[in-house]
Amino acid sequence: MPDGPVVVVVNPTAGGGKAGRLIGRVDGLLRDAGVEHRVELSTSAEDLIERARRAGEEGASVVAALGGDGTVGLAANGLVGTATALAVLPSGTADDFAAGIGVASLDRAVRALAAGVTQRIDVARVTTQETERYMVNIAGCGFDSEVNEAANAMRVRLGATGTYVVAVVKTLARFRPATFTVTVDDEVIRGPHMLVVVGNSTRYGGGMKVTPDASLVDGELDVCLLRALSTGAFLRAFPGVFRGAHVKHPAVRMLRGRRIAIEADRRVLVYADGERVGPAPVTIEVVPEALSMVVGPNPPAIR
């Protein structure tokens, strides 16, 4: 059981308003589990970061993020480098990071919070010319960031996987690869690619295991590069990402390193934890054991 009250930070609009609608249920679940807590509603991304930071500074042993991967990433930015643990109460569109730490449902997350098992995990520092922030899950640029833009613009939501698949089809119709220069530690890769993804954990986009062998505790980041493909070849290869089978495709290259620098010959947006960071160039560096995390039993991304 946490030592003292848990501070629950929530963006009521996360997951299309799902997080806001679940506040009452979460309050009841935590009370039934005997977890003393208070709920704080955020008014913006910056406000949520500040609320998490202030809770840590005021001595909270645990801050719980009620929302999706974006909300979790924001809360992490307020807690990196502190002794305060971050818990996840999943209520977003996909909740891929929550699945990686063994709390894929609210019930599991509340049980984990009551049990109070924590683990120091790595995070990654994402730096563009516009900003710097931390991520806990996955960053990407190229095709996947344009898919994110398309998915965010969709008015009709079809669930995490359905929304992403429709956004993939829409994006393919107008997408053109960029010529990337990717430096993974001391190795440089240049050429036309559809996307470059950097994973601290294993999956994003509603279950796509894009960096299936990534670990939150190994002190490294996994990199997935996809060379330019025709539309037909891409569509044939795409389903394999839900099983992690894409890593064997001849157009895919997987690498691992501590510092990844990405440049492109045209404007390419960078997304991290499902949120827009800014255009490349971008540098992504691992920060080992930077965050204490409440985890469930046998978390698949901690190995």
Steps between C-alpha positions, in 0.01 A plus 500: 500500500636850416648701785252787522230630262529432128457807280295412190559741213257486211440672170119476474517511118747208462378216281222714355372583849523143625731595787258765626208258491696245705592725791207381712573135430870541578418682822281207606756236403774673697276539805401133485870407481575714805722742307487849648501752216394833358418591140636806318360608163744652250411784266788455252805287428723745684260505795505121528881495501503769767243320716706180490819693578342689789354181649847347500655809654234496773595145594249276321635146482289423190345709224247307291428610143140434395499507121680361199862486391511876446383572855750249639781665304406844632489379861837332452647834390407640839653212694821401317794505737288497818425232757125523435359199317271530198197271473282456193120483510436416133207676335632623167447389143771232491682478837797321344746610768265378773497156338881498500519552876234240576201724572295469182166554677374728777440205731856376456635851541315555828619164634858592405464839667373339819783244492754781464765311299731750329785477251746764382472524121687676222354799321618679187580869455356628169658822374397698191584855400168607653486314828630231732292244685514148637319196368432164661369296208572559131596785266471499125528716191406458138202290400389423855501865607287588198265218596479652849405833344230330292366300795481808722301681232238223469163595640366144515699276736515127420694381802877509529584245230215590264576871512867437432435263208265749332758775552766275342291454185427874475866591546628249242308676226711816529819392679848527352811366676770732629874456472611450859839518665481294818792474741476223759790559737790489248320330208355716223218383268397714201231445241130523412285366783132500579552532873743495789369384838688510831362277775561504873213252530349250260176620339287792387202582277262253663719191527760538226815331632733729306802448730405159643829432677528837674540510878429781745796398714786417262654847468451505122245599238381282213477646149282383210575633150271423208641562152279644227241250373227504239146536630423137424815370669430714807142375531616140473765553770295719735296231686821339620572791735219387732698179562847654484559293184600808297852483647575219250388701196790585263404871500519522882816555697510478879777662705569583862686790658513766769487811281308531175518809275254534210506747210287511183512674164147638542277608788422195710310520829612317812246343735584361846254315726232581244552876525650738243847622604608694190683454171831316452793522550461322831732336751370224727719389790436238766501612864545179701292435814361853495145424614340287769199311359219305665487171308274200480606134518723370219510822296596407141718810438709452816746217438 
